[in-house]
Amino acid sequence: MEVTQILFWFLSVLAVGAAIGVVLSKSPIYSVLWLIVVFFSISGHYILMNAQFLAIVNIIVYAGAIMVLFLFVIMLMNLNADAEPAKNKYLKFAGVIAGMCLMIVLVAALAESSDIKVSLARGSDVGLIKNLGRSLFTTYVIPFEISSILFLSAMVGAVVIGKKDEQKQVNP
């Protein structure tokens, strides 16, 4: 076995095991920590596919920013098992049925996609940031600039909405 195959299977088992840990953890804090492990293993898969940019963005944005935000929200909510209402047995049964239906759909989709083969030659520069930047700033420069204007207007809108109205707070 090659080193890449060993890494692939290690990261796959780690991702599946951590995902099971997310679902089976009693504490929401531990679920978030398991989810961070899942994101790191997915980033490892991105690196194996020579997509370094996606791996770094996945670590910075998802494992870094969003999971820290989840941790803060969970800690601020102060979730206790005592305060949690009891779940109905019919609701649990419906959840199991929905999960099984999802599993059947995934297995059927994977069975149909067996003819699709990804061919990446060793040393190819398919997922390199250089190619992404070249494509982004040549072919897709207009949509890129339009999205930057959209983000700028969203930031201005958030500031305007969040700003307190000084005239309403003045009491005569």
C-alpha positions as CSV (number, residue, x, y, z in Angstrom):
1,M,0.0,0.0,0.0
2,E,1.1,3.5,-0.8
3,V,1.4,6.2,1.8
4,T,-1.5,8.2,0.1
5,Q,-3.7,5.1,0.4
6,I,-2.9,4.7,4.1
7,L,-3.5,8.4,4.7
8,F,-6.8,8.2,2.8
9,W,-8.1,5.3,4.8
10,F,-6.9,6.7,8.1
11,L,-8.6,10.1,7.4
12,S,-11.7,8.3,6.2
13,V,-12.0,6.2,9.4
14,L,-11.2,9.3,11.5
15,A,-13.9,11.3,9.7
16,V,-16.6,8.6,10.0
17,G,-15.7,7.9,13.6
18,A,-15.7,11.5,14.6
19,A,-19.1,12.0,12.8
20,I,-20.5,9.2,14.8
21,G,-19.1,10.9,17.9
22,V,-20.9,14.1,16.9
23,V,-24.2,12.2,16.8
24,L,-23.8,10.1,19.9
25,S,-22.2,12.6,22.2
26,K,-24.4,13.5,25.2
27,S,-22.8,16.9,25.6
28,P,-23.2,19.6,22.9
29,I,-19.6,20.8,23.7
30,Y,-18.2,17.3,22.8
31,S,-20.3,17.2,19.7
32,V,-18.8,20.5,18.5
33,L,-15.3,19.2,19.3
34,W,-15.9,16.0,17.4
35,L,-17.2,18.2,14.5
36,I,-13.8,20.0,14.5
37,V,-12.1,16.6,14.1
38,V,-14.3,15.9,11.1
39,F,-13.4,19.2,9.5
40,F,-9.7,18.6,10.0
41,S,-10.0,15.1,8.5
42,I,-11.9,16.5,5.5
43,S,-9.1,19.1,5.1
44,G,-6.7,16.2,5.0
45,H,-8.7,14.7,2.1
46,Y,-8.5,18.0,0.3
47,I,-4.7,18.0,0.7
48,L,-4.6,14.5,-0.7
49,M,-6.6,15.7,-3.8
50,N,-4.1,18.6,-4.3
51,A,-6.6,21.2,-3.3
52,Q,-4.6,23.1,-0.7
53,F,-6.7,26.3,-0.9
54,L,-9.9,24.4,0.0
55,A,-8.1,22.7,2.9
56,I,-6.8,26.0,4.3
57,V,-10.2,27.7,3.9
58,N,-11.9,24.7,5.5
59,I,-9.6,24.9,8.5
60,I,-9.8,28.7,8.9
61,V,-13.4,29.3,8.2
62,Y,-15.2,26.1,9.4
63,A,-12.9,24.6,12.0
64,G,-11.8,28.0,13.2
65,A,-14.4,30.6,13.0
66,I,-17.7,28.8,12.8
67,M,-16.9,26.1,15.4
68,V,-15.6,28.7,17.9
69,L,-18.9,30.6,17.3
70,F,-20.9,27.4,18.0
71,L,-18.9,26.8,21.2
72,F,-19.6,30.3,22.4
73,V,-23.3,30.0,21.6
74,I,-23.6,26.7,23.4
75,M,-21.7,28.0,26.4
76,L,-23.9,31.1,26.6
77,M,-27.1,29.1,26.3
78,N,-26.0,27.0,29.3
79,L,-27.8,23.8,28.1
80,N,-28.6,21.4,30.9
81,A,-30.0,17.9,30.4
82,D,-32.4,18.6,33.3
83,A,-34.0,21.5,31.4
84,E,-34.4,19.5,28.2
85,P,-37.9,18.3,27.6
86,A,-38.5,14.5,27.1
87,K,-38.7,13.4,23.5
88,N,-41.7,11.5,22.3
89,K,-41.0,7.9,21.2
90,Y,-42.9,8.5,18.0
91,L,-40.5,11.4,17.2
92,K,-37.5,9.1,17.8
93,F,-39.1,6.5,15.5
94,A,-39.7,9.1,12.8
95,G,-36.1,10.2,13.1
96,V,-34.8,6.6,12.6
97,I,-37.1,6.1,9.6
98,A,-35.9,9.4,8.0
99,G,-32.2,8.4,8.7
100,M,-32.8,5.1,7.0
101,C,-34.4,6.8,4.0
102,L,-31.4,9.1,3.7
103,M,-29.0,6.1,3.9
104,I,-30.9,4.3,1.1
105,V,-30.8,7.5,-1.1
106,L,-27.0,7.8,-0.5
107,V,-26.3,4.2,-1.2
108,A,-28.4,4.4,-4.4
109,A,-26.6,7.6,-5.5
110,L,-23.2,6.0,-4.8
111,A,-24.1,2.9,-6.7
112,E,-25.1,4.9,-9.8
113,S,-21.9,7.0,-9.6
114,S,-19.5,4.0,-9.9
115,D,-18.6,4.8,-13.6
116,I,-17.3,8.3,-12.6
117,K,-13.6,8.2,-12.3
118,V,-11.4,11.1,-11.1
119,S,-8.0,11.0,-12.9
120,L,-5.4,13.2,-11.3
121,A,-1.9,12.6,-12.5
122,R,0.9,12.8,-10.0
123,G,2.4,16.3,-9.9
124,S,-0.5,17.9,-11.6
125,D,-1.5,21.4,-10.6
126,V,-5.2,21.0,-10.8
127,G,-6.1,22.4,-7.4
128,L,-3.4,24.9,-6.9
129,I,-4.1,28.4,-5.7
130,K,-2.2,29.9,-8.6
131,N,-4.6,28.5,-11.1
132,L,-7.6,29.5,-9.0
133,G,-6.3,33.1,-8.8
134,R,-5.5,33.2,-12.6
135,S,-9.0,32.0,-13.4
136,L,-10.7,34.3,-10.8
137,F,-9.0,37.5,-12.0
138,T,-9.2,36.8,-15.7
139,T,-12.3,34.9,-16.7
140,Y,-14.5,35.6,-13.7
141,V,-13.3,39.1,-12.8
142,I,-16.7,40.8,-13.3
143,P,-18.7,38.3,-11.1
144,F,-15.9,38.6,-8.5
145,E,-16.2,42.4,-8.4
146,I,-20.0,42.2,-8.3
147,S,-19.8,39.9,-5.3
148,S,-17.4,42.3,-3.5
149,I,-19.9,45.1,-4.0
150,L,-22.6,42.8,-2.6
151,F,-20.5,42.0,0.5
152,L,-19.8,45.7,0.9
153,S,-23.5,46.7,0.8
154,A,-24.3,43.8,3.2
155,M,-21.7,45.2,5.7
156,V,-23.1,48.7,5.3
157,G,-26.6,47.4,5.8
158,A,-25.5,45.5,9.0
159,V,-24.0,48.7,10.4
160,V,-27.1,50.8,9.6
161,I,-29.4,48.2,11.1
162,G,-27.2,47.8,14.2
163,K,-26.8,51.5,14.8
164,K,-29.0,52.9,17.6
165,D,-31.4,55.6,16.7
166,E,-30.4,58.6,18.8
167,Q,-33.6,60.6,18.3
168,K,-35.8,57.9,19.8
169,Q,-33.7,57.5,22.9
170,V,-33.8,61.1,24.0
171,N,-36.4,61.5,26.8
172,P,-37.7,65.1,27.3
